């Protein structure tokens, strides 16, 4: 009995995407299935950057289809295709950017900026085109974390070219001022600066722009939520109750303004002594996971309290770059894939494909 397209799809519906947790048929990843006698060819198109799992997916698909009676060979082309996804109503996409990820925390000192830069670098390591916008106007840290010096240039005198570090594009007010210059600005000036940094930078074909927000729920967060097309937000916290209280406020703020929560990252989850190997939950245990259950959002992952993370970031080579094959970098990459997969499950933004209609008096 000859194999059919339906047989192929039925077999693939039994396989689960290792990142999204959905089967490939349900996730609409299977394309161009062709059966030619005993030969099967198909495309598997993943909606997230997947350099770290492409071979795993290819092996999974070819092994399963190779078990079907009458199949002698399987050719599976596995690739990623990242598209723009829906944002808040009434907010237009920024040219050159498909998706914007806000990284936020309710309070300072929880490792938000470190998480943001490693998330951006992990997305790039997985094969995406990535940018970093440092929206912490009062305390810009991304220039140091990315090891970028110098000032941005302008080709037309109106817009700025993004700076570059470790393969990602970046913009920060820190590139425009001296390192020890305080930003003594009131709220309206700060929010205007954020809008200018975003819209007057010539971002080049970004799959994701990661925005490192200042802590809290103030002017910048509201401006971002109301005027910037945010695809989703990542909340960073530590396990301790005092951090979780403020993290909950940040999460609720995004919910109120219609920005999807992509998930929660728990920093400083556990400390392992470098001398004796003793593991201890210095800041408490399980707080981030409990918060996820309370708000029905995804727990993206927990990161240890490790001196290497701080040392590497301070040196301008964050963990994902400094130790790409290490255990901590693998956690950041897993978090990045989960964030991208969560975005891929959201509705697409199709405004770019519709023609603009102009009504004129004739």
C-alpha positions as CSV (number, residue, x, y, z in Angstrom):
1,X,0.0,0.0,0.0
2,X,1.5,3.4,-1.1
3,X,2.1,6.0,1.5
4,X,0.1,9.3,1.3
5,X,0.4,12.9,2.5
6,X,-2.2,12.1,5.2
7,X,0.0,9.3,6.5
8,X,2.9,11.7,6.8
9,X,0.8,14.3,8.6
10,X,-0.6,11.7,10.9
11,X,2.9,10.6,11.9
12,X,4.1,14.1,12.4
13,X,1.1,14.9,14.6
14,X,2.6,12.4,17.1
15,X,5.8,14.4,17.4
16,X,6.2,17.3,19.9
17,X,8.3,20.3,19.2
18,X,11.0,20.3,21.9
19,X,10.6,24.1,22.4
20,X,6.9,24.9,22.0
21,X,5.5,21.6,23.4
22,X,3.0,21.4,20.5
23,X,3.0,18.8,17.7
24,X,4.3,20.0,14.3
25,X,0.9,19.8,12.6
26,X,-0.9,21.7,15.3
27,X,1.8,24.3,15.3
28,X,1.5,24.6,11.4
29,X,5.2,24.0,11.0
30,X,4.9,21.3,8.3
31,X,5.0,22.7,4.8
32,X,5.4,21.3,1.2
33,X,4.9,17.6,2.0
34,X,5.6,15.5,-1.2
35,X,5.5,11.8,-1.6
36,X,7.2,10.3,-4.6
37,X,7.0,6.6,-4.4
38,X,9.2,5.5,-1.5
39,X,10.7,9.0,-1.0
40,X,9.2,11.7,1.3
41,X,10.3,15.3,1.2
42,X,9.0,18.2,3.4
43,X,9.8,21.4,5.1
44,X,9.6,22.1,8.8
45,X,9.4,25.8,9.4
46,X,9.9,26.9,13.0
47,X,8.6,30.2,14.1
48,X,11.5,30.9,16.5
49,X,15.3,31.0,16.1
50,X,16.4,27.4,16.5
51,X,20.0,26.9,15.8
52,X,20.4,24.9,19.0
53,X,17.6,22.4,18.2
54,X,17.5,22.2,14.4
55,X,19.4,19.0,14.2
56,X,17.3,17.5,17.0
57,X,14.1,18.4,15.1
58,X,15.5,17.0,11.8
59,X,16.5,13.7,13.4
60,X,13.1,13.5,15.2
61,X,11.2,14.0,12.0
62,X,13.3,11.8,9.7
63,X,13.4,8.9,12.3
64,X,9.6,8.9,12.7
65,X,8.8,9.1,9.0
66,X,11.5,6.5,8.2
67,X,9.5,4.0,10.3
68,X,6.4,4.3,8.1
69,X,5.9,1.2,5.9
70,X,7.0,1.8,2.3
71,X,9.3,4.8,3.1
72,X,12.8,4.3,1.9
73,X,14.2,7.8,2.3
74,X,13.2,11.1,4.0
75,X,14.5,14.5,3.3
76,X,13.4,17.1,5.9
77,X,14.5,20.7,5.5
78,X,14.3,22.4,8.9
79,X,14.5,26.2,9.1
80,X,13.3,29.2,11.0
81,X,11.1,32.0,9.8
82,X,10.4,34.8,12.2
83,X,7.6,37.2,11.4
84,X,6.0,40.2,13.1
85,X,3.4,39.5,15.7
86,X,0.4,41.5,17.0
87,X,1.0,44.4,19.4
88,X,-1.3,46.8,21.3
89,X,-4.2,48.2,19.3
90,X,-3.6,51.5,17.6
91,X,0.2,51.3,17.8
92,X,2.2,51.0,14.6
93,X,5.2,48.8,14.1
94,X,8.6,50.5,14.0
95,X,10.4,50.2,10.6
96,X,13.1,47.7,10.6
97,X,11.8,45.8,13.7
98,X,9.6,42.7,13.6
99,X,9.1,42.2,17.4
100,X,9.9,44.2,20.5
101,X,10.5,42.4,23.8
102,X,10.4,44.5,27.0
103,X,12.5,43.2,29.9
104,X,11.2,44.7,33.1
105,X,11.4,44.3,36.9
106,X,9.4,45.8,39.7
107,X,12.5,46.9,41.6
108,X,16.2,47.4,41.0
109,X,19.0,45.0,41.9
110,X,17.4,41.8,40.6
111,X,19.7,41.4,37.6
112,X,17.3,42.7,34.9
113,X,19.9,44.4,32.7
114,X,22.1,41.3,32.9
115,X,19.2,39.1,31.9
116,X,18.2,41.5,29.1
117,X,21.7,41.5,27.5
118,X,22.1,37.8,27.8
119,X,18.6,37.2,26.4
120,X,19.5,39.4,23.4
121,X,22.8,37.6,22.8
122,X,21.1,34.2,23.2
123,X,18.5,35.0,20.6
124,X,21.4,36.1,18.3
125,X,23.2,32.8,19.1
126,X,20.1,30.9,18.1
127,X,20.2,32.6,14.7
128,X,18.1,35.7,15.0
129,X,18.9,39.3,14.0
130,X,18.7,41.2,17.3
131,X,19.0,44.7,18.7
132,X,19.3,46.1,22.2
133,X,17.6,49.3,23.3
134,X,18.8,50.6,26.7
135,X,15.7,52.4,28.0
136,X,17.2,53.0,31.4
137,X,17.8,56.7,30.8
138,X,19.0,57.5,34.3
139,X,21.3,54.5,34.6
140,X,22.4,53.2,31.2
141,X,24.5,50.1,31.6
142,X,24.3,48.3,28.2
143,X,27.3,50.1,26.7
144,X,29.5,48.7,29.5
145,X,27.8,45.3,29.3
146,X,28.2,45.0,25.6
147,X,31.8,46.4,25.7
148,X,30.9,49.1,23.2
149,X,32.7,52.5,23.1
150,X,32.4,55.5,20.9
151,X,29.5,57.6,19.6
152,X,26.9,56.7,17.0
153,X,27.2,58.2,13.5
154,X,24.6,59.8,11.3
155,X,24.5,59.4,7.6
156,X,21.7,61.9,7.0
157,X,22.0,64.2,10.0
158,X,18.5,63.2,11.2
159,X,18.9,59.6,12.3
160,X,21.5,57.6,14.1
161,X,23.2,54.4,13.0
162,X,23.0,51.7,15.8
163,X,26.2,50.8,17.5
164,X,27.3,47.1,17.3
165,X,28.7,44.7,19.8
166,X,29.0,40.9,19.8
167,X,26.8,40.6,16.7
168,X,23.9,42.7,17.9
169,X,22.8,46.3,17.2
170,X,22.5,48.6,20.1
171,X,21.4,52.1,21.1
172,X,21.6,53.8,24.5
173,X,21.7,57.3,25.9
174,X,25.0,56.1,27.4
175,X,26.5,56.4,23.9
176,X,25.6,60.1,23.8
177,X,26.9,61.3,27.2
178,X,30.0,61.0,29.3
179,X,30.0,58.0,31.6
180,X,29.9,60.1,34.8
181,X,27.3,62.6,33.6
182,X,24.0,62.4,35.6
183,X,20.7,62.6,33.7
184,X,19.0,65.2,35.8
185,X,15.8,65.2,33.7
186,X,12.1,65.3,34.5
187,X,9.7,62.6,33.3
188,X,8.6,64.3,29.9
189,X,12.2,64.7,28.9
190,X,13.0,61.1,29.7
191,X,10.0,59.7,27.7
192,X,10.9,61.9,24.8
193,X,14.4,60.6,24.8
194,X,13.1,57.0,24.8
195,X,10.9,57.7,21.8
196,X,13.8,59.3,19.9
197,X,16.3,56.5,20.7
198,X,13.7,54.0,19.3
199,X,12.4,55.8,16.3
200,X,15.5,57.8,15.2
201,X,17.8,54.8,15.2
202,X,18.1,53.2,11.8
203,X,17.5,49.6,12.9
204,X,18.4,47.1,10.2
205,X,16.0,44.2,9.7
206,X,15.7,43.1,13.3
207,X,13.8,39.9,14.2
208,X,13.7,41.1,17.8
209,X,14.5,44.3,19.7
210,X,15.1,43.7,23.4
211,X,14.3,46.7,25.5
212,X,16.0,47.0,28.9
213,X,13.6,49.0,31.0
214,X,14.4,50.9,34.2
215,X,13.0,49.3,37.3
216,X,9.5,50.3,38.5
217,X,6.2,51.3,36.9
218,X,6.8,54.9,36.0
219,X,6.8,57.3,33.0
220,X,9.0,55.2,30.8
221,X,7.0,52.0,31.3
222,X,3.8,53.8,30.6
223,X,5.2,55.4,27.5
224,X,6.5,52.1,26.3
225,X,3.1,50.5,26.9
226,X,1.1,53.3,25.2
227,X,3.3,54.4,22.3
228,X,5.8,51.6,21.5
229,X,4.6,48.4,19.7
230,X,5.5,45.8,22.3
231,X,5.1,42.2,21.3
232,X,5.5,41.0,24.9
233,X,7.2,41.5,28.2
234,X,9.6,39.4,30.3
235,X,9.5,40.0,34.0
236,X,12.7,39.5,36.0
237,X,12.6,38.8,39.8
238,X,14.5,37.0,42.6
239,X,12.8,34.4,44.8
240,X,12.6,36.8,47.9
241,X,9.2,38.1,48.9
242,X,10.1,41.8,48.7
243,X,11.2,41.4,45.0
244,X,8.1,39.4,44.2
245,X,5.8,42.0,45.6
246,X,7.2,44.6,43.1
247,X,7.4,42.1,40.3
248,X,3.7,41.5,40.6
249,X,3.0,45.2,40.2
250,X,5.1,45.3,37.1
251,X,3.3,42.3,35.6
252,X,-0.1,43.8,36.4
253,X,0.8,47.0,34.8
254,X,1.6,45.3,31.5
255,X,-1.7,43.3,31.7
256,X,-3.7,46.5,32.2
257,X,-2.3,48.1,29.0
258,X,-2.7,44.9,26.9
259,X,0.9,43.8,26.6
260,X,1.2,40.0,26.8
261,X,3.5,38.5,29.5
262,X,5.9,36.2,27.8
263,X,7.1,34.7,31.1
264,X,9.1,35.2,34.3
265,X,12.8,34.7,34.8
266,X,14.0,34.1,38.4
267,X,17.5,35.4,39.1
268,X,19.7,34.3,42.0
269,X,17.6,31.1,42.4
270,X,20.4,29.2,44.1
271,X,24.0,29.7,45.1
272,X,26.6,26.9,44.8
273,X,29.7,27.4,46.9
274,X,32.8,27.4,44.6
275,X,34.9,25.9,47.4
276,X,32.8,23.1,48.8
277,X,29.9,22.7,46.3
278,X,27.2,23.3,49.0
279,X,24.0,24.6,47.4
280,X,21.9,27.1,49.2
281,X,18.8,29.1,48.4
282,X,20.0,32.4,49.8
283,X,17.0,34.5,48.7
284,X,14.3,31.9,49.2
285,X,13.0,29.1,47.0
286,X,10.3,28.8,44.4
287,X,9.0,32.3,44.5
288,X,9.1,32.8,40.8
289,X,7.3,29.6,40.0
290,X,4.6,30.4,42.5
291,X,4.1,33.8,40.9
292,X,3.8,32.0,37.5
293,X,1.0,29.8,38.9
294,X,-0.8,32.7,40.4
295,X,-0.9,34.7,37.2
296,X,-1.0,31.7,34.8
297,X,2.2,32.7,32.9
298,X,5.2,30.6,31.9
299,X,8.2,30.1,34.1
300,X,11.1,30.7,31.6
301,X,13.9,29.5,33.9
302,X,16.0,30.1,37.0
303,X,19.6,31.4,37.0
304,X,22.1,30.8,39.8
305,X,23.8,33.4,41.9
306,X,27.2,33.0,40.3
307,X,30.2,35.4,40.4
308,X,31.1,34.5,36.8
309,X,27.9,36.1,35.5
310,X,28.8,39.4,37.2
311,X,32.5,39.3,36.2
312,X,31.7,38.5,32.6
313,X,29.1,41.2,32.2
314,X,31.3,43.8,33.9
315,X,34.1,43.0,31.5
316,X,31.9,43.7,28.4
317,X,31.6,40.0,27.5
318,X,28.3,38.6,29.0
319,X,28.0,34.9,29.8
320,X,26.5,33.9,26.5
321,X,29.5,35.3,24.7
322,X,32.2,34.6,27.3
323,X,31.3,31.0,27.9
324,X,29.0,30.0,25.0
325,X,29.2,26.3,25.8
326,X,28.8,26.6,29.5
327,X,25.9,25.6,31.7
328,X,24.7,29.1,32.4
329,X,24.8,30.1,28.8
330,X,22.7,27.1,28.0
331,X,20.1,28.3,30.5
332,X,20.0,31.7,28.8
333,X,19.6,30.1,25.4
334,X,16.8,27.9,26.6
335,X,15.1,31.0,28.0
336,X,15.6,32.7,24.7
337,X,14.0,29.8,22.8
338,X,11.0,29.8,25.2
339,X,10.5,33.5,24.8
340,X,10.7,33.3,21.0
341,X,8.4,30.3,20.9
342,X,5.9,32.1,23.1
343,X,5.9,35.0,20.6
344,X,5.5,32.6,17.7
345,X,2.3,31.3,19.2
346,X,0.8,34.8,19.2
347,X,-1.3,36.2,16.3
348,X,0.7,37.6,13.4
349,X,0.7,41.3,12.6
350,X,-0.4,41.5,9.0
351,X,-0.7,45.3,8.6
352,X,2.4,45.5,6.5
353,X,0.9,43.3,3.7
354,X,-2.2,45.5,3.3
355,X,-2.1,48.5,0.9
356,X,-2.7,51.9,2.3
357,X,-6.0,53.4,1.2
358,X,-6.0,57.1,0.6
359,X,-9.2,59.0,0.0
360,X,-9.0,62.1,-2.1
361,X,-11.4,64.6,-3.5
362,X,-11.4,64.5,-7.3
